[in-house]
Structures are given as structure tokens and as C-alpha cells.
């Protein structure tokens, strides 16, 4: 058996893939990626695919970027890893300073981890521990949004709310308060035309104010994503929703915890989504694009006020009892530094703005398709929701895997995408060209049209 066939056999025999029904995976042909170049990846047979999901929303500047490659190589030739428990390393120090410089004001302390779920787990533990250290031990609950997704560790799942992902683990989770998903609630009560208006914001915020008035005394934090619920199907918040939540958290003495794992590092159109509404949370979680999609790294940023509550004499045991083997890994931090350099040198955010506008204009074309029930955009993120019956907004049966059928059709055309159920996600690297984006959208339209023939 040749090596390629052997790899395919071993992949199905030994490798348990995330969020994947392995029975189905074993029955299908799948891509095994061997290398990448620019906005494309190549499989073991040399076939080329546009990276339509930015390698799960994390690739920023494309694959095999010379400056990012150089940062990895140079640091590897110095030291690959050494613990940061009671020691430090040069890239971790420099990148912590760089993060403080570019993130919203007041976020002055950086705690590293390896992915967004861990960054959120840390955020939750810090918030709980902060109030404990202050002597306010009744503030031990969290409020989050229905349909939230913050990762797959037990703490991050506890503040999540997507039933199909999280329901199985319910007995393992701690209880949280839930307030409605902003987009879903606004559509339900005001209709799609008004779901992203100030009227929707006022309706939602008035009810959150009533909720916080009743429950603020036992609330450690309000947990929410940075302007859009990504894994729920790209569900944007109405205007100034984040800003109003910030105001209420200040008023009721509740920590605001913002998950910018998916929206950070340019995906929203700004470096960080919070900037778009001019707010600074008390705790912010970052991941995905933090290294340009090169290496596992995440960060949880907090204010001086929060950090200072963990200071004390050793015997007081106030310090934060959390850490990972690879916390502050020097290779990951060095490529993260280079990632910020590339943003500046290549004017990534400036060049992104016309592509966001192009995406907005082209998405209007999808409304006319028979099986498209909704089209949603937030910065350089888009979700196109497929439905069986457009008039009744009747979904396709879950077991039919309609979104995956569209994705498989796209793969045949040389574009790799990964749907969220029956929501087709448009999330390419920020470095995609306008011509590539137009081709991507043309082919996606065609693949959705082809549903009627299946």
C-alpha cells in the first residue's frame, strides 16, 4: 500500500476528530492537508483548496507567511519552551506589553493559555476568585446569553448555551442565569427588519436592567461574545448593545467579561470588536487569530483593579491557582509578536475595509435563493442560513446534513468550508483578495442553488 493510502487508512483508524461523527467520516472521502501557501491549502495528492474558513476562523495573513515563518524558526533556534511558573521568557514579556498597548484601555495584565476555551475558563475563575478575595463571597454566579458558545471545557460550557453541543454534559455543569440571545429575541419579537436597530437594543437592555436590579448582589460577571454569537450561526448584536451592557455592569457592580476569541485580531473590521462601541470590559479573552493562525496561544486580560486583589503575602494564599505546562510558550509568543508587526506593515485592517463592503454587497444576492432563509454579517464574518421552506422558515431535518452537502459541493470546486449545521459560514483569511472573495461567493451561490437538484 502506498503512503497516501496508508495515511487515509490510519486517519480513519486512529485519529478521533473534533466535532465529527466518526462513523460518517469513515464512510466518506476526506481531505488530508499537507501544506499551505497564501490563502490556499494543498492535500496529499497536490489538489489546491481555498481556505474558506481561515482554518477554523484563526488564519489572518494566509499560510506560509515569510515573516511568521521566520519568527517561529528564530525562536526555535533559541529555546522552544521553558516554564513560566516562577520564571519568564523574552517573547512572553514583549508580547504581554504589546497586547496591553493595542487592547482597550484599562486591560493592563495578561494571563496566557493555549486556546480560547482555556482563556474563557481562566476568565470565569478569575472573576469568581476576585470577589472571593474581596470578601464578597455571595457574588458567585454568572449571567450569560442563550445560544452562547465560549469553548468546550467544563467552565466554558457552563456559560455556553447551544443545546446540541452542551445538553449531554448538563449534569457536570454549574448553574448560570440566562438572558435571551439578542438577535433571536429581536427577530422573534420585532421581526428581521428591526432586529438590528436601536429599538431592539432598548427593548433588550430594559429587560437586562430589570434582571440586574434583581440579581446583581450574587452576580460575579456578565459573560458575552464580542458583538456577535459566532458558533450559534453568526448572530450579530444590535447597535450599542455592548455599550449598554457595559453601562449596566458599572451601575450594578458586575464584572463585564467579553469573549473576543473569534472577533479579535481584525475579524470584526476593527482590531477588537469592543473598539467599535468604544468600551473596555473588565476581562477580555483572546485566541484564534492571536498568532495569525500559526500556533496555539490565548490570553486573558484584566484590569489593575482585578489583578491587585490577588496580591498579598504568600501565607494569605490569595494568588491565582491556575496554570498550564505551556503557558507563555516562547515560540507562540514570538510568532504572535510578528503577527502584530504584519498587521501594521501590510496595513491589514485598512485593506480589509473594502472587502467587508464587497462582502456586504454580494450577500444581498443570496436573499433571492429558494433555500436561503436569512443572511447575517458582522465585519468579515457571514452566515447564510439554509431552510427547506422559505415562507414558513422550516428547517431541513438535522439528519439530512444539508449544510454539509453544500460544503461537499464546494470542495469539488476547490473551496474548503465548514458549516455550522445548516448555516453556511463565510470566514476566509483576512488576506483573501477581492477576486478570490468574488469567486468564493459565486461558487457558494451556485452550490446552494444546486440543492433543488439533489
N, C-alpha and C positions, 0 to 999 in steps of 0.2 A: 504493500500500500504506500502511495507517495505521501510526502509530508503534509500537503494541503488536506488530503482526505483524512489523514490521521488527526490533524488539528480539528477538523469538523467532528470527527468521532469523539475525541477527548472532550471537546467543548460540551457536547450533549451528555456525555457520560459522567463528567467530574465537576463541571462548573455550574453552581446554582446561581442563577442570575437574579438581580433585584427586580421587584415589582413585575415578575414574569411567571406566567403559568407554564411550568416546565414541560408538562405533557404536550401542550400546543407547540412550544418552542422546539421540542424534539421531533415534531411531525413536519416542521417547515424548514425551508432553506433560510439561512441567516447569514448576515454579513460578519466576517471576521476581519477587523481593521488591522492593517499592517503599518501604514504610515499616513502622514498628513502633510499638506502643502497649501498654505494660504487658507482659503475658505472651503477646501475640499479634503476628503479622506479617501484612501485607496485600500481596497480589500486585498486579500492574499492572492487573488487572481489578477490584480492590477486594475480592476474596474474602479472608476472615479465617481464619487458622490459629493454633491454639495452638502455641507453640514448645516442642515436646515433647523437644527435645534441647539446650535452652539455647544455641542457635546453636553447636553442637558443644562443649557442656559448659562454656561460658565465661560465659554471661549469668547474672548473680546477682540483680539487683534489677528486672529487666524492661527493656523497651525505652523509649527516650524519657523517661528519668527526669529530672525537672527539675533536681535538684542536680548530676547528672553532666553534663547538657547545659550547665549554667552554667559548670562547671569547664572544659569544652572551649572555650566561647566566650570566657570571660575570658582564658584563656591565649593563645588565638589573637590576641586584640587587643593582646597584649604582644609576643610573639615565638613563631613556630611551631617553629623549630628553630635550633640552633646546636651545633656540635661540642662534645663533651666530651673530645676529645683535647687535654689540656693546658689546658682551660678547664672551666667548670661553669655550672650554671643553678639558679635558686632552687627550682623544683619537684623537680628530681632530688635536691638536697641534702635537702630536707624529707622526701621520701618515703623516702630511704635511712634516715634517722633513725627514721621511723615504722615501717619494716619491722623494723629491729633491735629496736624496742620491743615489737613484737607477736609475733615469731617465737620459737621455743625458745631458751633461754639458750645462750650461747657463740657464736651466729651474729651476729657483730658487724661484718662487712664485706659490702658489696653491690656486685655487678658486674652491670650492666644489659645486656640484649639485647632482641630483638623477639618471640621466641616460645619455647615450651617446648623444642623441639628444640635451638635455639641455647643455651638455658640449660643443657641437658644436655651439649652439645658442650663448652661452657666448663667445666663441672664436671669432665669427663674430662681436659681439657687441664690444668686447674689441679692436679688430683690427680697426674698424671704429672709435671708441672713441679715440684711441691712436693718430691717425693722426689729429683728431679734436682738441685734447688738445695741439698738437704740432703746431697748427695754419696752417696745410696743409689740408684745408678742401676740396680741389679738389680731394684728394685721397679717394674716397668714393665708389669705385666699386671693385668687386671681379672677379677672373678668376677661373674656376673650370673645371673638366673633364666631357665630355659627359658620360652618364651611371653612374654618381656618385650617391652615396647614403650616406647621413650624418644624417639621422633621419627624424622625421615627424612633427617637429614644423615648423612654417612658415619660419623662417630664415634658418633652416637646409634644408628644402625642396627647398628653393630658390637657394641654392648652390648644390642641387641634380640634377639628370638628367635622371631618369628612367621614361619613358613616362607613363607606365601603373600605376605607383604609384602617379605621380606628375601632370599629364596633367590636371586633373579636377580642380586643385587648382591654375592654372596659373594666373587667374586674381588677386589673392591675393598676388602674389609673387613679389619681387623686381628683376630687370634685372641684369643678370651677363653675363660676357663673357664666352664662352666655347671653350676649345681646345679638340681635339679628345681623346677618350679612348685609352690608349696606346696599349692594346692588340688587340682590334678590328681593330684599324687603321693599326697596323703592319701586322695582318693576311690579311687584305684586300689588302695591297699594296706589301707585301713581301712573303705572304704565311705562313702557320703554322710552317714550318721548320725553318724560320728565325724570327718568331715573338718575340722570347725571346733571341735575340742576341744583341751584341753591335752595329751591323749595324742598327737594329731597333731603338735603343736608339739615335744614331747620327741623323737619319732621323727626329725623333720626336723633339729632342732638338733643332736642327737647326731651325725648324719652330716655336717652342716656343720662341726662342731668337728673331726672327723677330717680333713676336707678342708683346713681352715685350718691344722691342725697340719702337714700335709704340704707345703703350698704358700705359707705366709704370707711366706716370705723373698723371693718375687718378686711379691707382690701389692701393687699401688698402692691399690686400692679395691674395696669390695663395693658393687655398684650394684643398687638395687631400688626399686620403686614404694612409695608411701606407704600400705601396708596392703591394697591391692587391685590386681590386674592388670587395668586398665581395658580396654584395646583387645583383650585376649585374650578378653573376654566377661564382664567383671565377676566376676573370680575372687578372693574375699577370702582374706586370710591367716588362719590360726588364731590364737587369742588369745596375746598376748605374743611372737609371732614376731619383730616388730621389736625388742622389748626384748631378746630373747635374741641376736639378731644384733648389736645394739649391744654387749652384754657380750662377745661373742666378738671383735668388731673391736678392742675395748680390749685384750683379753687377748693378741691376736696382732699388735697394732700395724698394723692395716689401716684405712684411711680408710673411713668409712661414708658413702655418697653416696645420699641419698634424693630421689627424683623425686616432688615434690608438685605437679606441674603440673596434674594432673586433680583431686587430692584437696584441694588448698589452697583457702583462702578459703571455708570453710563446707561444702564438698561432703560431707565425711566426717561432718558433725554437729558437729565442733569447727572452730575457725578453721584449724588444721593437724592433719593426721592423726597426726603424731608425738606431739602432746599427749595423745592418747588412751592411749598407753602410757608417757607420762612420759619420753620420750627426746629427746635432741638429737643430730642427725647432725653429722658434721664438715663436710659440704657439703650444701646443700639447693637444689633447683631449683624455681622458681615460674613460673607463667604463667597461661594461660586466665583465671580469674576475677580476676586481679590488678587489672584496670581495670574490673571489673564487666561485662566483655564489650564494652567500647567501642572500645578501640584496641590495636594490637599492642604489648605490653610483656612482658618477662620479667626474671627476676632470679636470679642465683646467689649464695647467701650462704655465707660461710665463717667459720671461727674466726680469732681473732687469731693463733693459732699458725701456721696456714697462711699467712695474709697476711704475717706477719713474715718468712717465708722468701723473699719476693720483694723485700725491702728491701735496698738496698746502694748503693754508689757507681755512677754511670752506667756507668763503664767495665767494671764487673763483668757487665753485661748479664743481671742476674737478674730484671728486671721482666717482667711478663706480656705477651707479644707477641700480643695479641688485641684486636680492637675492630671496631665496625661504624659505618657512617655515622650511623645514627640512635640510637646508644647514648645512653640517658638523655634521650630526646626530652621536652622540657618539657610539651607538650600531654598526652602519655600519662601522664607522672608526675603532672601536676596532676589528671587525672581519677582516677588511682589513689589519690591522697590523698582525694579526695571519696568514692571507693568505701569507704574505711575509715570515714569520717565517717558514711556511710549505714548501715553495719553497726551502728554504735553508736547512732545516733539512732533507727533503726527497729527496733532490737533483733532483728536478722535471725536470729542464732543461737538466741536464746530462742524466737522464733516458729517456728523450724524444727523443734524437738524433737517437738511433737505431729504434725507432718506426716510425720516419719520413722516414728513409731509407726503412723500411719494406713497408710503405705505397707507397713510390715511386716505389718500385719493383713490388708490387702487382697491382698497377694501370695500368701497361703495359699490363696486361691480358685483360683489358676492351676494348682495341682498336680493338680486334677481333670480338666483339659482333656486330650483324647486325644493331642494332638501337643506337649505340654509335657513335656520330659524332666528339666529342672532349673530351679530358681528361686533366684537368688542376690541378696543385698543387702549393701551396705556404706554405711552412712549414708544419704544421699539419692541413691544410685546403685543401680540394679537391672538385672539381666539375666535374661531369660526365654528359655531355650534350647528351640528347636523341634526336634523329631525326627520322623522318619517312623514309626518303630515304638518305642513307649514301653517295651515289655518288653525288647527287645533293645538299646535305646538306639542304634538305627540312624539315622544322619543322613539328611536329604534330600540327593539329589545336588546338588553345588555349582552346576551349571549351571542348575538349576531356579529359583534366586533366590527361594526360599520366603520368606525374611525380607523381601525387597523387595515381594513380593506382599501381605504383611500391611501393610507400610508404605503401599503404594499404596491399599489399602482404607481405611486411617486418614486419608489425605489427602482422600479423598472425604467423610469425616465432619468435616473441618476441623481435623485434628490432624497436624502435620508431625513425623515421626520418621525416624531414620536407623539401621537395624540394623547390627550387627556380624556379617556373614554371616547365620546363622540364629539369632542371639541378638537378641531384641527389647530395646532399651535404653530404660529409663525414666530420664530425666535432665533434667527441666524446670528452669526458673529457680527459685532458692530462694524467690522471691516468689510462686510459684503458690499459689492459695487451696486450702483443703481441698475445696471444691465442684468446682473445676477438676480437682484431682487425682483425685477420685472419678469424674468424667466421663471423664477420660483412661483410667483403668483399666477402667471399664465398656466403653468402646469397644474397647480393646485386647483384652479378653477375647472380645468379640463377633467381632472380626476374626480372631482365632486359631481360634475355633470355626468360622468360615466356610471354613477351609481344607478341611474334609471335603467341602464342596460344590463345590470347584474341580477 
